Amino acid sequence: MTDSIEITIAYYTKKGQDILGTVNNRTNLTADEIIHFGEEMAIIEYKLTALEVAKEN
């Protein structure tokens, strides 16, 4: 079970890095895009937190 949690953590970490890379490399983001990316990052961070808790238990 721990292996699948580690794989999932790696997956969501990569997804978060991809979003940050997109936001940091673009200079013409609209407010809607910023909000969208922020919401996506919040979801990813929530999932990562839950996975870290599951890994500890």
N, CA, C and O of each residue as an XYZ file, in Angstrom:
228
protein
N       0.831     -1.204      0.000
C       0.000      0.000      0.000
C       0.868      1.258      0.000
O       0.534      2.248     -0.651
N       1.971      1.217      0.725
C       2.845      2.382      0.801
C       3.413      2.738     -0.568
O       3.577      3.916     -0.886
N       3.714      1.723     -1.381
C       4.245      1.984     -2.710
C       3.259      2.755     -3.569
O       3.652      3.677     -4.283
N       1.996      2.396     -3.510
C       0.999      3.104     -4.317
C       0.802      4.526     -3.813
O       0.550      5.435     -4.605
N       0.912      4.727     -2.515
C       0.811      6.086     -1.960
C       1.993      6.917     -2.439
O       1.818      8.069     -2.837
N       3.196      6.346     -2.405
C       4.387      7.060     -2.865
C       4.282      7.420     -4.350
O       4.660      8.520     -4.753
N       3.779      6.506     -5.142
C       3.607      6.761     -6.574
C       2.599      7.884     -6.793
O       2.809      8.759     -7.634
N       1.521      7.857     -6.044
C       0.489      8.885     -6.167
C       1.012     10.241     -5.715
O       0.712     11.263     -6.333
N       1.795     10.254     -4.635
C       2.397     11.509     -4.171
C       3.313     12.074     -5.253
O       3.285     13.274     -5.526
N       4.112     11.228     -5.860
C       5.007     11.676     -6.932
C       4.209     12.236     -8.107
O       4.594     13.239     -8.708
N       3.099     11.581     -8.428
C       2.251     12.038     -9.537
C       1.695     13.434     -9.268
O       1.800     14.319    -10.118
N       1.107     13.633     -8.094
C       0.514     14.931     -7.792
C       1.565     16.015     -7.584
O       1.313     17.188     -7.860
N       2.732     15.629     -7.103
C       3.822     16.596     -6.989
C       4.228     17.086     -8.374
O       4.437     18.282     -8.578
N       4.339     16.167     -9.319
C       4.679     16.535    -10.694
C       3.602     17.407    -11.312
O       3.914     18.378    -12.001
N       2.334     17.075    -11.076
C       1.241     17.894    -11.606
C       1.316     19.321    -11.058
O       1.110     20.287    -11.793
N       1.610     19.444     -9.768
C       1.749     20.765     -9.155
C       2.914     21.535     -9.749
O       2.797     22.736     -9.993
N       4.026     20.873     -9.983
C       5.186     21.519    -10.597
C       4.876     21.967    -12.014
O       5.323     23.028    -12.449
N       4.111     21.161    -12.733
C       3.710     21.531    -14.095
C       2.865     22.807    -14.088
O       3.064     23.696    -14.917
N       1.935     22.888    -13.158
C       1.085     24.076    -13.062
C       1.924     25.295    -12.702
O       1.773     26.353    -13.313
N       2.807     25.156    -11.717
C       3.669     26.274    -11.342
C       4.561     26.702    -12.505
O       4.776     27.895    -12.719
N       5.072     25.740    -13.247
C       5.885     26.062    -14.413
C       5.103     26.837    -15.453
O       5.611     27.794    -16.039
N       3.877     26.427    -15.680
C       3.015     27.125    -16.638
C       2.757     28.552    -16.199
O       2.870     29.483    -16.996
N       2.412     28.725    -14.936
C       2.105     30.060    -14.419
C       3.347     30.946    -14.450
O       3.263     32.113    -14.831
N       4.483     30.410    -14.058
C       5.703     31.212    -13.991
C       6.281     31.548    -15.361
O       7.002     32.536    -15.497
N       5.979     30.748    -16.368
C       6.535     30.994    -17.705
C       5.653     31.869    -18.581
O       6.094     32.333    -19.633
N       4.430     32.098    -18.168
C       3.534     32.917    -18.984
C       3.430     34.319    -18.399
O       3.320     34.496    -17.186
N       3.466     35.294    -19.268
C       3.376     36.683    -18.820
C       2.022     37.305    -19.140
O       1.759     38.449    -18.769
N       1.174     36.566    -19.817
C      -0.105     37.127    -20.255
C      -1.300     36.354    -19.693
O      -2.288     36.141    -20.396
N      -1.211     35.939    -18.444
C      -2.332     35.212    -17.833
C      -3.489     36.165    -17.543
O      -3.291     37.293    -17.091
N      -4.681     35.691    -17.809
C      -5.866     36.469    -17.444
C      -6.213     36.168    -15.984
O      -5.707     35.211    -15.397
N      -7.065     36.984    -15.422
C      -7.504     36.763    -14.043
C      -8.197     35.406    -13.912
O      -8.008     34.698    -12.923
N      -8.991     35.053    -14.908
C      -9.675     33.751    -14.880
C      -8.686     32.591    -14.893
O      -8.888     31.588    -14.208
N      -7.625     32.729    -15.665
C      -6.616     31.676    -15.696
C      -5.886     31.564    -14.360
O      -5.612     30.458    -13.894
N      -5.575     32.684    -13.754
C      -4.917     32.676    -12.451
C      -5.802     31.999    -11.416
O      -5.330     31.189    -10.618
N      -7.068     32.329    -11.433
C      -8.015     31.699    -10.504
C      -8.098     30.199    -10.768
O      -8.077     29.403     -9.830
N      -8.190     29.816    -12.018
C      -8.272     28.402    -12.381
C      -7.040     27.636    -11.895
O      -7.164     26.584    -11.269
N      -5.866     28.164    -12.185
C      -4.639     27.496    -11.761
C      -4.549     27.455    -10.236
O      -4.072     26.471     -9.671
N      -4.999     28.508     -9.572
C      -5.010     28.513     -8.113
C      -5.922     27.445     -7.543
O      -5.577     26.778     -6.568
N      -7.076     27.287     -8.149
C      -8.007     26.242     -7.704
C      -7.412     24.851     -7.921
O      -7.545     23.971     -7.071
N      -6.760     24.664     -9.060
C      -6.127     23.370     -9.340
C      -5.021     23.083     -8.327
O      -4.886     21.954     -7.856
N      -4.237     24.095     -7.994
C      -3.161     23.912     -7.013
C      -3.738     23.601     -5.634
O      -3.177     22.788     -4.899
N      -4.839     24.234     -5.280
C      -5.469     23.963     -3.986
C      -5.933     22.513     -3.913
O      -5.763     21.863     -2.881
N      -6.505     22.006     -4.974
C      -6.951     20.611     -5.017
C      -5.762     19.677     -4.881
O      -5.810     18.710     -4.120
N      -4.697     19.963     -5.615
C      -3.507     19.117     -5.560
C      -2.904     19.140     -4.156
O      -2.530     18.092     -3.629
N      -2.807     20.312     -3.551
C      -2.241     20.413     -2.204
C      -3.102     19.667     -1.185
O      -2.578     19.044     -0.261
N      -4.415     19.733     -1.355
C      -5.316     19.000     -0.469
C      -5.081     17.500     -0.593
O      -5.010     16.792      0.412
N      -4.961     17.020     -1.821
C      -4.729     15.594     -2.052
C      -3.368     15.169     -1.501
O      -3.249     14.101     -0.901
N      -2.344     15.997     -1.702
C      -1.023     15.661     -1.183
C      -1.027     15.590      0.337
O      -0.388     14.716      0.923
N      -1.743     16.503      0.975
C      -1.831     16.486      2.436
C      -2.509     15.193      2.912
O      -2.045     14.551      3.854
N      -3.596     14.827      2.259
C      -4.310     13.602      2.626
C      -3.435     12.373      2.408
O      -3.461     11.439      3.209
N      -2.670     12.374      1.339
C      -1.787     11.235      1.063
C      -0.662     11.145      2.089
O      -0.287     10.047      2.497
N      -0.124     12.282      2.508
C       0.922     12.270      3.531
C       0.384     11.724      4.852
O       1.067     10.964      5.539
N      -0.833     12.111      5.201
C      -1.453     11.602      6.429
C      -1.676     10.096      6.313
O      -1.420      9.349      7.256
N      -2.157      9.657      5.144
C      -2.384      8.221      4.947
C      -1.073      7.434      5.024
O      -1.040      6.314      5.533
N      -0.010      8.027      4.517
C       1.288      7.363      4.533
C       1.800      7.193      5.966
O       2.433      6.186      6.284
N       1.531      8.165      6.821
C       1.983      8.102      8.199
C       1.194      7.087      9.027
O       1.710      6.544     10.004
N      -0.048      6.834      8.638
C      -0.892      5.912      9.420
C      -0.791      4.528      8.953
O      -1.438      3.640      9.508
